[in-house]
C-alpha cells in the first residue's frame, strides 16, 4: 500500500504526491500496470495513447461518443480477469455485464446492447462456464440489455486462468447530455452514491481466506437506473465516474488532472460501512483506494447539488448518497481532504498495486 | 486431423459426416471447443445460445445488425490469442485489427471505429507491447478506422500467455445491403477471393520450426476494400464470410446448415498455392480446413456471378478469385465436392482441433 503524505499544521507539500518510476524504465509489464492507479495511467498515457492518438481516446473517458445519424452513441470495452471467478456477492459474469453497463451509464448513455468475448482455458469445468453464462443472462435481463454478438477462444492449459471475458457495449446518448472528465469547474459539488470499498474487500477476503464477523459482499450492480433518475431530476451532471480499480482516490485524482482543477473532500462525509472500515484497518488499506463495482461519483453544478442528492437517495442503490466535497480552483490537479481530526492531506492516486485482478 | 469420408463410384454416405460427442458428455472445456469447427459450433449452440438467446445471436453471423435512427450499424467482437505473437507475415496486433474489420466487412458494413481490450501477462517485454501497439495503429490507419476506446488488464505471471487482445468494432451498413448466412438459394454461385491456407500454415511452420523452400507467410489483410468494390459493381451478395478458424470447409458447411441448402464444389477450381499444397501434403492437412485471414467467400445470385468475379479480380487482394461451386437444393445441410479425380466427397466441418490458437 502506498504511503499518503500527511499534512503538518494544515500544510501539505504537493511535491510529496507519488511520482513512480517513468514507464521508460520498465523493460517488462508488471502487475501495477493494471492497478487502475498511477502506473496504469502512465502505461496508457506513455505507451498506448501515442500509438492510438485520437480525440476520443485522449479524453480518457469510460467510453467513446460517436455521432450516428442525428444521434450519438456511446461505445465502450472492458476485459474481466477477476480471480476467483465466483466471490461473495457475485461472479465474473455478473461483474462483466454490470461493469460494461456502468461504463456506458458513466457516459450518460442508455445501454443498448453488449458483445461477449470469452477466452477459456482448456480444462475449465463446463459447469462453471454454464454458471457464468447464466449469470450474465440474468444480469443482462435485469438491465434490459441484449447480448447480441460473441466470440469464444480456447487456450491450452496453463496459458490462461480458467475464464477471461471481454464485454463491449453500445449505448444511446440522450440529447443534451454532455459528460466529460474535463468539464469539472470550481464550485461544483462532488457526490458519491454510497458506501465504498465493499467489492475490493470481498475479493480480498475470499482470496486470502479471511473471515469477518459480518461477511462483506461485492457491491456489483448496474448503475444505469440511478443515472436515469439523476438525469430525470433535471440535473446536468458534468462528470459521472464509477470508482472501480484504484478506488475513489484514483478516480477523483484523474478527473482533477484532466480538468485542471483541485478538489477538497470532507473525510467525515465519505460513507464507509463499519465492516469495510474495520477490514481496511486490519489490512492496512485506505478505503479510498479500494475498488467499488456499484458506486458512482457525480460532479454537478453547485446549484443542482441538493436536487442531485435527492435523486440519488431516491434510488435503491443510492440511499447512502452524500455530498463529499467540492471542486476548487486552487491545488490544480490535486485532491485534498480535510481529515476527521481536522488536518488536510493529499489524496493521491493508487501508486503501486494493491490488489491485482479485482475485476 | 479428421478423416473425410471418400466417395466410392460417386456414392457418398451423408451419415458418414462427423458427429462428435454431444456437448453434455464433456465435463470440461477442451481445445477443440475453440477450433472453429464442429465442436465450437456445438459449444455455441448448446451452451452459449440457450443462455443468451435472441434474434441477432441466433443468426450466428460475424456480427449483429442494430437499428440506429434511420440507419443500421454492424457490431462485432473478437478476442485474439494467436501464438506466437509475431509470425511470418504479421503479428497479433495487425491480425486483430484486420480480423475485426473483416467481421464488419462480412456483414456488408463500412468499418467506423474499434475498441481495444488488452490482457497482459506480468513479464511481457515492454518492447513487444509497443511493437503490437504500433502494428495495430498501422493496420487501423491502412483501413482508415479509429481505435476510439480501450481497456488494459494485467494478470500475474503464468496466468495468461504474454498478450491477448479483444477488438470489438462498429460499422455502418449501407442502405439496401442484406447479408445473412440464411439467405443462400439453390443456383447461387459460390466465389472464393483467393488461394487458401496461407495463415494456418504460416503459424504452424513457425510454431513447429518447419522450414519450406519458399517461406509461407500469413495472408492477414483487411477485406473491407474488396467488399466495397463488390458492392460498387452492383452485385447483391447474399452471404459474405471470411473462412478463418476451421477453414473454407467449416464456413461453407455452417452456411449450408443455416440456410438449409446443399453445395457442390469443384476441387479443381479452388485456388491453392503450390507451397501451401505441398506443406499440407507433408503435414497431412486438408487445405479446406486450414485458416485464412485475408480471404473471402461470396455467395451471389447466379446471374451476378460474372460481375462479382470481375469485381473481386479487379481488387489487389482478389487477383486469384474463382467461382468454386454452386448452391444446390439436394443434400440439404451438406457440402459436396467433385474431386480432381472425378469422384464426389463430403466436405465436412473440422471436427476436432487441427491447430489451436491460430488467431
Interface residues (C-beta under 8 A of the other chain):
Chain A: X23 X26 X27 X28 X29 X30 X31 X32 X33 X34 X40 X43 X44 X47 X48 X51 X52 X54 X56 X57 X61 X63 X64 X66 X68 X69 X70 X71 X73 X75 X76 X77 X78 X79 X80 X81 X83 X112 X113 X115 X116 X117 X118 X119 X120 X121 X122 X123 X124 X125 X126 X127 X129 X130 X133 X134 X136 X137 X140 X146 X147 X148 X149 X150 X151 X152 X153 X154 X155 X156 X158 X159 X160 X161 X164 X166 X168 X170 X356 X357
Chain B: X23 X26 X27 X28 X29 X30 X31 X32 X33 X34 X40 X43 X44 X47 X48 X51 X52 X54 X56 X57 X61 X63 X64 X66 X68 X69 X70 X71 X73 X75 X76 X77 X78 X79 X80 X81 X83 X112 X113 X115 X116 X117 X118 X119 X120 X121 X122 X123 X124 X125 X126 X127 X129 X130 X133 X134 X136 X137 X140 X146 X147 X148 X149 X150 X151 X152 X153 X154 X155 X156 X158 X159 X160 X161 X164 X166 X168 X170 X356 X357
